[in-house]
Amino acid sequence: MARRSYGDGMSIAQLENLLAGRRAELNQKQREHNKLLSKLQQLESDIRRLGGTPGKRGRGGLGGTRARNEKSLLETLEDVLKGGKPMKVGDIADAAQKTGYRSNSANFRSIVNQTLIKDKRFGSAGRGLYQLKKAS
């Protein structure tokens, strides 16, 4: 099957009008492109100024990468619970973040809860309360 071309049955004047229309549309799209490119460059500059990485997705320009901490979550939770008295999971999670522990997790409290349940260093002192186990 033969492809139909735009010029079939058109006069030279009509073809020139078609080309002129296409050129005008192309020029308009190039102007739009340049405006958007300029806006994008400004946004990238703003993101860099705020400490982020342009083109990366994630919270606050962190690039969606995992947060890095000096201490592990286990060590941080151990430090938080060294006071000796039982604490609620939400309070433990808040205290861990107040020590400077960073997490990108939307459900950090649940991660803390799972860690407290799994690790033998921590014991349940009641429903939703945890403390460090006494050293034997």
N, CA and C of each residue as an Amber inpcrd file, in Angstrom:
protein
   408
   0.8520000  -1.1770000   0.0000000   0.0000000   0.0000000   0.0000000
   0.8910000   1.2310000   0.0000000   0.6520000   2.1080000  -0.9070000
   1.4480000   3.3270000  -1.0580000   1.0540000   4.3400000   0.0030000
   2.0720000   5.0520000   0.5210000   1.7980000   6.1050000   1.5050000
   1.3310000   7.3530000   0.8070000   0.4200000   8.0210000   1.4350000
  -0.0880000   9.2620000   0.8810000   0.8240000  10.4040000   1.3200000
   1.2260000  11.2380000   0.4420000   2.0750000  12.3690000   0.7950000
   1.2030000  13.6120000   0.9140000   1.7240000  14.6030000   1.6190000
   0.9710000  15.8360000   1.8200000   0.8000000  16.6220000   0.5190000
   1.6730000  16.4120000  -0.4490000   1.6520000  17.2150000  -1.6570000
   0.7080000  16.7250000  -2.7480000   0.0720000  15.5990000  -2.5410000
  -0.8220000  15.0630000  -3.5780000  -1.9460000  16.0460000  -3.8970000
  -1.9960000  16.4780000  -5.1250000  -3.0810000  17.3350000  -5.5790000
  -3.0090000  18.7610000  -5.0750000  -1.8670000  19.1890000  -4.5130000
  -1.7660000  20.5500000  -3.9920000  -0.9460000  21.3970000  -4.9500000
  -1.3280000  22.6670000  -5.0380000  -0.5590000  23.5870000  -5.8730000
   0.6970000  24.0230000  -5.1270000   1.6110000  24.6400000  -5.8380000
   2.8400000  25.1290000  -5.2210000   2.5220000  26.1730000  -4.1560000
   1.5580000  27.0330000  -4.3810000   1.1710000  28.0590000  -3.4080000
   0.6420000  27.4030000  -2.1290000  -0.1460000  26.3440000  -2.3020000
  -0.6740000  25.6460000  -1.1280000   0.4580000  24.9540000  -0.3500000
   1.4020000  24.3640000  -1.0650000   2.5480000  23.7350000  -0.4020000
   3.3930000  24.7650000   0.3450000   3.5700000  25.9380000  -0.2700000
   4.3340000  27.0030000   0.3990000   3.6180000  27.4790000   1.6560000
   2.2900000  27.5770000   1.6070000   1.5230000  27.9500000   2.8000000
   1.6610000  26.8910000   3.8960000   1.6150000  25.6280000   3.4710000
   1.7830000  24.5340000   4.4300000   3.1570000  24.6180000   5.0890000
   4.2020000  24.8290000   4.3000000   5.5540000  24.9660000   4.8420000
   5.6750000  26.1800000   5.7600000   5.0730000  27.2890000   5.3760000
   5.1230000  28.5070000   6.2010000   4.4420000  28.2560000   7.5520000
   3.3240000  27.5410000   7.5290000   2.6200000  27.2060000   8.7740000
   3.4590000  26.3150000   9.6750000   4.1170000  25.3280000   9.0560000
   4.9830000  24.4260000   9.8230000   6.1650000  25.1800000  10.4280000
   6.7480000  26.0940000   9.6540000   7.8800000  26.8810000  10.1770000
   7.4370000  27.7540000  11.3560000   6.2590000  28.3540000  11.2250000
   5.7430000  29.1960000  12.3140000   5.5140000  28.3520000  13.5710000
   4.9390000  27.1540000  13.3820000   4.6980000  26.2630000  14.5290000
   6.0180000  25.8300000  15.1570000   7.0090000  25.5120000  14.3160000
   8.3260000  25.1240000  14.8050000   8.9610000  26.2600000  15.6110000
   8.8880000  27.4960000  15.0950000   9.4490000  28.6460000  15.8070000
   8.7660000  28.8400000  17.1560000   7.4490000  28.6750000  17.1910000
   6.6910000  28.8210000  18.4420000   7.1470000  27.7700000  19.4600000
   7.2910000  26.5330000  19.0080000   7.7220000  25.4460000  19.9060000
   9.1510000  25.6800000  20.3960000  10.0100000  26.2110000  19.5440000
  11.3780000  26.4960000  19.9740000  11.4030000  27.6110000  21.0140000
  10.5450000  28.6280000  20.8470000  10.4650000  29.6950000  21.8560000
   9.9630000  29.1350000  23.1900000   8.9420000  28.2890000  23.1520000
   8.4250000  27.6580000  24.3700000   9.5220000  26.8240000  25.0300000
  10.2480000  26.0680000  24.2150000  11.3340000  25.2340000  24.7240000
  12.3770000  26.0880000  25.4410000  12.7640000  27.1950000  24.8190000
  13.7770000  28.0690000  25.4200000  13.3000000  28.6800000  26.7250000
  12.0120000  29.0570000  26.7960000  11.4570000  29.6050000  28.0430000
  11.4870000  28.5540000  29.1420000  11.0410000  27.3370000  28.8070000
  11.0340000  26.2630000  29.8010000  12.4490000  25.8960000  30.2310000
  13.3790000  25.8870000  29.2980000  14.7660000  25.5870000  29.6120000
  15.3390000  26.6260000  30.5780000  15.0030000  27.8820000  30.3430000
  15.4540000  28.9510000  31.2300000  14.8700000  28.7670000  32.6340000
  13.5770000  28.4140000  32.7140000  12.9370000  28.1670000  34.0130000
  13.5860000  26.9810000  34.7120000  13.8610000  25.9250000  33.9450000
  14.4890000  24.7340000  34.5060000  15.8690000  25.0550000  35.0660000
  16.6470000  25.8370000  34.3610000  17.9760000  26.2130000  34.8330000
  17.8840000  27.0180000  36.1230000  16.8830000  27.8890000  36.2220000
  16.6930000  28.6660000  37.4460000  16.3170000  27.7470000  38.6110000
  15.4060000  26.7680000  38.3490000  15.0130000  25.8170000  39.3920000
  16.2050000  24.9800000  39.8500000  17.0160000  24.5230000  38.9080000
  18.1940000  23.7420000  39.2610000  19.1600000  24.5590000  40.1090000
  19.3040000  25.8190000  39.7780000  20.1600000  26.7040000  40.5640000
  19.6160000  26.8460000  41.9870000  18.3000000  27.0210000  42.1160000
  17.6750000  27.1290000  43.4360000  17.8530000  25.8440000  44.2380000
  17.6900000  24.6970000  43.5740000  17.8460000  23.4080000  44.2520000
  19.2780000  23.2460000  44.7520000  20.2680000  23.5970000  43.9340000
  21.6740000  23.5050000  44.3480000  21.9540000  24.4330000  45.5200000
  21.3910000  25.6500000  45.4620000  21.6070000  26.6210000  46.5360000
  21.0680000  26.0830000  47.8610000  19.9920000  25.2810000  47.8000000
  19.3880000  24.7170000  49.0110000  20.0330000  23.4020000  49.4350000
  21.0710000  22.9740000  48.7010000  21.8030000  21.7790000  49.0910000
  21.3080000  20.4990000  48.4440000  20.4290000  20.6080000  47.4710000
  19.8970000  19.4200000  46.8120000  20.6380000  19.1050000  45.5330000
  20.1780000  18.0540000  44.8790000  20.7480000  17.6270000  43.6120000
  19.6770000  17.7000000  42.5490000  19.8380000  18.5780000  41.5600000
  18.8180000  18.6930000  40.5100000  18.6220000  17.3780000  39.7660000
  17.3870000  17.1110000  39.4220000  17.0800000  15.9200000  38.6580000
  16.8840000  14.6840000  39.5060000  17.1180000  14.7810000  40.7880000
  16.9400000  13.6390000  41.6800000  15.5990000  13.7680000  42.3720000
  14.9300000  12.6360000  42.5040000  13.6480000  12.6410000  43.1980000
  13.8670000  12.2480000  44.6440000  12.9000000  12.6070000  45.4790000
  13.0090000  12.2340000  46.8710000  12.7220000  13.4020000  47.7650000
  12.8720000  13.1850000  49.0370000  12.5410000  14.2160000  50.0110000
  13.6210000  15.2730000  50.0830000  13.2640000  16.5150000  49.9070000
  14.1860000  17.6200000  50.1140000  15.4350000  17.5500000  49.2740000
  15.3740000  16.9770000  48.1140000  16.5500000  16.9050000  47.2580000
  17.5800000  15.9070000  47.7270000  17.1670000  14.9620000  48.5850000
  18.1040000  13.9600000  49.0580000  18.3980000  12.9290000  47.9900000
  17.6980000  12.9890000  46.9030000  17.9740000  12.0870000  45.8180000
  17.4120000  10.6990000  46.0130000  16.5270000  10.5550000  47.0020000
  15.9410000   9.2620000  47.2160000  16.9080000   8.2540000  47.7690000
  18.0460000   8.7020000  48.2270000  19.0400000   7.7950000  48.7630000
  18.7980000   7.5880000  50.2470000  19.3810000   6.5360000  50.7340000
  19.2380000   6.1750000  52.1320000  20.0010000   7.1720000  53.0040000
  19.3950000   7.5560000  54.1170000  20.0500000   8.4620000  55.0600000
  21.2250000   7.7320000  55.7250000  22.3140000   8.4260000  55.9420000
  23.4940000   7.8410000  56.5820000  23.6300000   8.4230000  57.9790000
  23.9280000   7.5570000  58.9400000  24.0530000   7.9670000  60.3280000
  25.3780000   7.4790000  60.8990000  25.8400000   8.1830000  61.9280000
  27.0860000   7.7800000  62.5810000  26.9060000   6.4650000  63.3210000
  25.7500000   6.3060000  63.9620000  25.4590000   5.0870000  64.7230000
  24.3320000   4.3290000  64.0470000  24.3230000   3.0220000  64.2550000
  23.2320000   2.2110000  63.7250000  21.9610000   2.4880000  64.5230000
  20.8400000   2.0260000  64.0090000  19.5740000   2.2060000  64.7260000
  19.6290000   1.4790000  66.0580000  20.2140000   0.2860000  66.0950000
  20.3230000  -0.4720000  67.3520000  21.1060000   0.3080000  68.4040000
  22.2430000   0.8610000  68.0030000  23.0540000   1.6420000  68.9460000
  22.3030000   2.8760000  69.4280000  21.5980000   3.5150000  68.5210000
  20.8310000   4.7090000  68.8850000  19.7250000   4.3610000  69.8690000
  18.9980000   3.2660000  69.6060000  17.9190000   2.8560000  70.5110000
  18.4690000   2.4660000  71.8780000  19.6260000   1.8440000  71.8730000
  20.2770000   1.4770000  73.1390000  20.6040000   2.7310000  73.9400000
  21.1430000   3.7440000  73.2830000  21.4600000   5.0090000  73.9560000
  20.1990000   5.6670000  74.5070000  19.1290000   5.6400000  73.7300000
  17.8710000   6.2660000  74.1450000  17.3040000   5.5800000  75.3900000
  17.4250000   4.2540000  75.4440000  16.8170000   3.4950000  76.5470000
  17.7460000   3.3030000  77.7450000  18.9350000   3.9040000  77.7150000
  19.8800000   3.7530000  78.8210000  19.3750000   4.3790000  80.1200000
  18.3800000   5.2280000  80.0380000  17.8250000   5.8640000  81.2330000
  17.2250000   4.8630000  82.1980000  16.8520000   3.6980000  81.7160000
  16.3740000   2.6430000  82.5950000  14.8740000   2.5110000  82.6850000
  14.1410000   3.6000000  82.4650000  12.6870000   3.4700000  82.6150000
  12.0510000   3.1010000  81.2720000  10.9810000   2.3240000  81.3120000
  10.2930000   1.9000000  80.0820000   9.7130000   3.1040000  79.3360000
   9.7260000   2.9890000  78.0090000   9.1940000   4.0620000  77.1590000
   8.2730000   3.4720000  76.1010000   7.3400000   4.3080000  75.6190000
   6.4600000   3.9030000  74.5240000   7.2410000   3.9650000  73.2190000
   6.8050000   3.1590000  72.2540000   7.4970000   3.0780000  70.9660000
   7.5710000   4.4500000  70.2930000   6.4760000   5.1830000  70.2740000
   6.4640000   6.5100000  69.6440000   7.4560000   7.4570000  70.3030000
   7.5390000   7.3890000  71.6410000   8.4860000   8.2460000  72.3670000
   9.9320000   7.8400000  72.0620000  10.1560000   6.5310000  71.9320000
  11.5000000   6.0440000  71.6040000  11.9040000   6.5300000  70.2090000
  10.9760000   6.4300000  69.2470000  11.2580000   6.8820000  67.8770000
  11.5560000   8.3760000  67.8560000  10.7590000   9.1530000  68.5690000
  10.9880000  10.6050000  68.6310000  12.3450000  10.9200000  69.2650000
  12.6620000  10.2190000  70.3710000  13.9280000  10.4570000  71.0580000
  15.1120000  10.0770000  70.1570000  14.9610000   9.0050000  69.3850000
  16.0350000   8.5890000  68.4700000  16.2960000   9.6770000  67.4360000
  15.2310000  10.2630000  66.8990000  15.4110000  11.3200000  65.9060000
  15.9490000  12.5970000  66.5400000  15.6310000  12.8320000  67.7940000
  16.1630000  14.0140000  68.4780000  17.6660000  13.8980000  68.7310000
  18.1720000  12.6630000  68.7880000  19.6210000  12.4800000  68.9680000
  20.3840000  12.7590000  67.6780000  19.6340000  12.9500000  66.5830000
  20.2740000  13.2320000  65.2990000  20.1630000  12.0810000  64.3170000
  19.5190000  10.9850000  64.7270000  19.3480000   9.8570000  63.8080000
  18.3990000  10.2840000  62.6940000  18.8410000  10.0480000  61.4410000
  18.0370000  10.4580000  60.2870000  17.4550000   9.2340000  59.5970000
  16.2170000   9.3720000  59.1610000  15.5710000   8.3050000  58.4040000
  14.6540000   8.9450000  57.3700000  14.6470000   8.3840000  56.1710000
  13.7390000   8.8580000  55.1280000  12.4300000   8.0870000  55.1560000
  12.3050000   7.1730000  56.0800000  11.1400000   6.3070000  56.1290000
   9.8880000   7.0780000  56.5330000   8.7920000   6.7900000  55.8340000
   7.5100000   7.4050000  56.1760000   6.9260000   6.7340000  57.4120000
   7.3920000   5.5380000  57.7470000   6.8640000   4.8020000  58.9010000
   8.0140000   4.4140000  59.8490000   8.7830000   5.3850000  60.2440000
   9.9420000   5.1640000  61.1060000   9.5380000   4.5240000  62.4280000
   8.3850000   4.9030000  62.9650000   7.9050000   4.3400000  64.2240000
   7.7530000   2.8190000  64.1150000   7.2340000   2.3450000  62.9900000
   7.0650000   0.9010000  62.7830000   8.4110000   0.1910000  62.7070000
   9.3800000   0.8320000  62.0820000  10.7200000   0.2430000  61.9910000
  11.3360000   0.1350000  63.3830000  11.1530000   1.1620000  64.1940000
  11.6530000   1.1290000  65.5720000  10.9610000  -0.0070000  66.3310000
   9.6570000  -0.1240000  66.1750000   8.9030000  -1.1720000  66.8650000
   9.4190000  -2.5680000  66.4730000   9.6240000  -2.8040000  65.1830000
  10.1200000  -4.0990000  64.7220000  11.5200000  -4.3820000  65.2720000
  12.3420000  -3.3530000  65.3260000  13.7060000  -3.5140000  65.8420000
  13.6680000  -3.8700000  67.3230000  12.7960000  -3.2210000  68.0730000
  12.6890000  -3.5010000  69.5100000  12.1870000  -4.9250000  69.7600000
  11.2830000  -5.3890000  68.9190000  10.7340000  -6.7400000  69.0780000
  11.7880000  -7.7920000  68.7560000  12.5500000  -7.5880000  67.6920000
  13.4750000  -8.6050000  67.1970000  14.7640000  -8.7150000  67.9980000
  15.2810000  -7.6090000  68.4910000  16.5920000  -7.6320000  69.1310000
  16.4870000  -8.0600000  70.5920000  17.3930000  -8.9450000  71.0080000
  17.3620000  -9.5140000  72.3690000  17.8040000  -8.5210000  73.4480000
  18.3970000  -7.4000000  73.0280000  18.8320000  -6.4030000  74.0170000
  17.6640000  -5.6540000  74.6410000  16.5110000  -5.6990000  73.9800000
  15.3520000  -4.9470000  74.4450000  14.2700000  -5.8980000  74.9280000
  13.5880000  -5.4930000  75.9820000  12.5190000  -6.3210000  76.5230000
  11.2440000  -5.5250000  76.6810000  10.1280000  -6.2290000  76.6450000
   8.8300000  -5.5950000  76.8160000   8.5670000  -5.3990000  78.2980000
   8.1550000  -4.2020000  78.6520000   7.8480000  -3.8940000  80.0490000
   6.3400000  -3.6940000  80.2050000   5.5890000  -4.1190000  79.2420000
   4.1450000  -3.9280000  79.2350000   3.7000000  -3.6760000  77.8060000
   2.4190000  -3.5260000  77.6340000   1.8870000  -3.3400000  76.2830000
   2.4070000  -2.0290000  75.6830000   3.2180000  -2.1400000  74.6300000
   3.7440000  -0.9690000  73.9360000   4.8740000  -0.2690000  74.6530000
   5.3740000  -0.8580000  75.7350000   6.4780000  -0.2680000  76.4960000
   7.7100000  -1.1470000  76.3670000   8.8480000  -0.5200000  76.1610000
  10.0990000  -1.2630000  76.0220000  11.1780000  -0.6390000  76.8800000
  12.1290000  -1.4910000  77.2870000  13.2770000  -1.0360000  78.0410000
  14.4600000  -1.9290000  77.7140000  15.6600000  -1.4920000  78.1140000
  16.8410000  -2.3290000  77.9410000  16.7490000  -3.4820000  78.9400000
  17.1110000  -4.6690000  78.4860000  17.1310000  -5.8030000  79.4140000
  18.3130000  -5.6400000  80.3520000  18.1580000  -6.0950000  81.5400000
  19.2290000  -6.0360000  82.5290000  20.3350000  -7.0000000  82.1020000
  21.5780000  -6.5930000  82.2570000  22.7180000  -7.4590000  81.9160000
  22.8020000  -8.5840000  82.9360000  22.9320000  -9.8250000  82.4470000
  22.9900000 -10.9650000  83.3610000  24.3750000 -11.2210000  83.8420000
